[in-house]
Amino acid sequence: MTSRPGNIFIRVYKKFSYAFVGLIDGILHDSSIQLQFCFATFALTVAIIFKFTDIEISILMVCIGMVLCFEYLNSAVEAMIDHLEPKFTPQAKVAKDLGSASVGLSALVSLIIGVLFLLNHI
């Protein structure tokens, strides 16, 4: 059975609307996501002030996107763990710690890249 073209557009629209709702919800209600957006704003401001090249800004944007994606995924994992297992368990701690490590590692790599770029402009 084939779907009509209108149905495809509606499904795509719904998928993007769910993503947009999640994006806004994270910005409004998750302090870790808010903090990462603050860091991203700071990094982009520094890049503009120090006149980073287009390639440097592009790489910086990829780094920012990577950190934000990991933060959103980590927040989703933590919310699901809290829902499924409200009491402390060692397994839940491991899952949350691993999620946090993914954010921390991506942030550290991004910071190193940003500092290296900055050093080229000082």
Beta strands, then each sheet from edge to edge (+ up, - down):
end
